[in-house]
């Protein structure tokens, strides 16, 4: 039952990443979802790697998603001209972190 929930969450995260890339607007929702993806990956990774000596795949991808969310937040805070369109780099970077975390969750389920 637990692996089904993880697969559903991973698919929902992938769908969310696609929707965030397609939507116009501020990058902060994407950054928050990337941080939540990191937290989900750490939770799943901590639960699945109790008997192993090294970190699980979900833990590693969670740390990557967390790092990407911090980098995206730094990019979003860079001052930009008010008359131009908002840069999309932070949104795309956050969506990449979400995708990495979701794929890490799927690989953890398939490997475990």
CORHU-V984261 format. One record per residue. N is the residue number from 1. RES is the residue in one small letter. PSI is psi in whole degrees, 0 to 359 (999 if undefined). Layout:
[[N;RES;PSI] [N;RES;PSI]]
This chain:
[[1;x;322] [2;x;324] [3;x;331] [4;x;320] [5;x;319] [6;x;319] [7;x;318] [8;x;318] [9;x;318] [10;x;318] [11;x;320] [12;x;322] [13;x;320] [14;x;318] [15;x;320] [16;x;319] [17;x;317] [18;x;317] [19;x;323] [20;x;324] [21;x;323] [22;x;338] [23;x;140] [24;x;160] [25;x;198] [26;x;154] [27;x;352] [28;x;323] [29;x;321] [30;x;323] [31;x;319] [32;x;319] [33;x;324] [34;x;320] [35;x;321] [36;x;324] [37;x;319] [38;x;316] [39;x;320] [40;x;317] [41;x;319] [42;x;323] [43;x;313] [44;x;318] [45;x;322] [46;x;329] [47;x;327] [48;x;346] [49;x;31] [50;x;324] [51;x;4] [52;x;164] [53;x;338] [54;x;177] [55;x;153] [56;x;171] [57;x;321] [58;x;324] [59;x;318] [60;x;315] [61;x;332] [62;x;321] [63;x;325] [64;x;315] [65;x;322] [66;x;318] [67;x;318] [68;x;323] [69;x;324] [70;x;316] [71;x;321] [72;x;323] [73;x;321] [74;x;317] [75;x;324] [76;x;335] [77;x;353] [78;x;130] [79;x;144] [80;x;160] [81;x;142] [82;x;335] [83;x;342] [84;x;170] [85;x;154] [86;x;136] [87;x;147] [88;x;3] [89;x;320] [90;x;324] [91;x;315] [92;x;320] [93;x;317] [94;x;319] [95;x;324] [96;x;319] [97;x;321] [98;x;316] [99;x;319] [100;x;317] [101;x;318] [102;x;318] [103;x;322] [104;x;322] [105;x;317] [106;x;318] [107;x;323] [108;x;319] [109;x;318] [110;x;325] [111;x;336] [112;x;999]]
